[in-house]
Amino acid sequence: MIRIRPVRVEDAEGIIRVLNPLIQSGDHTVLDRLFTVEEERGFISCFPERGVFHVAERDPGGLIVGFQNVEPFATYTEAFAHVGVIGTYVDSSQHKQGIGRLLFESVRLAAREKGYEKFFAFVRADNAGALSFYKRLGFNIIGVAKRQAKISGRYVDEVMIEQPI
């Protein structure tokens, strides 16, 4: 059984166990360096108050198998206060088991409570699995940022997606 709940600082090690292999694969994210548990603890500790950060854990056992977060699009103006930037990460061995959808339903409700009206994200154009996942959730493609990222000397396009919530 999968349980979705808000993140805690002590989840940092489990999150890193999900995140770093996705980074190492080189084809899921534009993140291009591995993170330490201490860095993740700091990230969780300093996560924006208006943000939403949930983890998916196997119950029993408490093994973290995925996480999703939403951060404010911008904090320098209130004009974007209704827009949240969403990111989803699920352990590669756990893909296509509904974990992302469970995370999304929980995060979406929490985001609405915090005043978000729209999600926005950049997804690697070569990450067909992530694009398919977000499309199934009702996200729309609004454009492509060409050569948006440069990873190991290779340019990567990113697809811009959005969804009203």
N, C-alpha and C positions, 0 to 999 in steps of 0.2 A: 504494500500500500504506500502511496505517496502522500506526504503531508506538506502543505505550503504554509509558510509562516514568515514573519518579518525577520530580517537578518539580525544576528548578534555578533559582537566582536569576536567571540570565541568560535565563530564559523569560518574565520579566515583560512585556516588550514584546509578545510573541506572545499572552500571556494577555489583555492589555489590548485587543489588536486583536479578540479574540473577545468579551470582556466588555462593553466600552463600547457597541458597537452594540446589544447586547441590552438594555442599560439605556436607551439612547436611544429604542428602539422603544416603551417604556412599557408593554409588555404581557407580558413574560416573567419579570420579577423584581420584588421589592419594593425592590431597590436603587434609590435615587432621585438619585444623583449619579454623575458620571463619576469615574474614578480615574486617577491619573497612573502612569507607569511607576515612578517613585520610590516611590510609596505601595505599589505591588504588590511591588516588591523588598523593602520592609520587611515586608509581610505574609508573604511566602515565608520571609524570614530568621527571623521570629519565630513561624513556624507551630509548633503544639504538637508536642512530641516524639512523643506518642502518636497524632498525627494521620497521615492518609494523604492525599497530594496527588499525583495523576498527571496527565500531559498526554497528549494524542493528537497525534501529528505525522505529516505526510505524509512518506513516505520514497520517493524521495530528496527533498531540499530542506529538510527540517526545519521546514516551516510548521506552526505549532500551529493545530489546527482544533477543539480542545475540551479541557476539563479537568474533573476531578471531585475533590472532596475530602471528607474525613470528619474532623470535629473531635469531641473529647469533648463529650457533652451538658452536663456540668457538672464543674467541678473542685473545688468546695467540699465535696464528699462522695464517698466511694467507692461509695455506693449506686447511682450511675448510671454507674460505670466501664465497664459492659458495653454502654452505649448510645452510638452515634456519630451525629452529625448529618451527613447527606450532602447535597451540592449538586452539580448537574451543569450544565455549560454547553457547548454545541456551537454553532459558527459557524452562523448561520441558513442560509447557502448549502450547508451540509453535512448538514442534517437528513435523517433517514430513510435513512442510509447505513450504519447499524450502529455508528457511532462511540461512541454512548452505551453500547451493550451491551458493546463491547470495553473501554471504560473501567471499566464496572461489574464485569466479571469480574476484571479486574486489581485493582481497588480492594478488592473483596470478599475476595479471597484475602489481600491485605496486611492488611486490617482484622482478619480472623480471627487472623492471626499475632500481632497486637497485643492480642488479648484481647477484641475486640468480639464481641458476640453478637446485636446488633440494630441496625438502621438506623432512624432517625427523620428526618422532614423536614416542613417546611411548604411547600406549593405553592400558588401563586395559584389561586384557584377558577376564574378566567377563563382559565387557561393549559391549555386542553384537550390540547395536544400533550404537555406535561410530565406531566400526569396519566395520559394514555394510555401514555406511555413507562414510567413507574414501575409502572403496573398490569401491563404486559407482563413486567416483571421480577419480578412476584410480590408487590409491595407491596399492602397493604390500607389502605383508608380507615378511619380510626378516629374522625373527627369533623371539624367545621368550626368554625373560629374566626371568628365574624362581626365585620365591621368591624375586622379585625386590623391592617390597615395603612391609612395615609392618605397618598395620593400625589397631589400637585398638587390638594389639596382634595377628592379623591374617595376614599371608603372602598373597601377591597378585602378580601374574605373570603379566608381561607387554609384549605386543606384539610390536615389532619394525616394523614400516612401513616407506616406502619412495615412492617418486614420482618425476621423473624429471619434471621440469616446462618449 
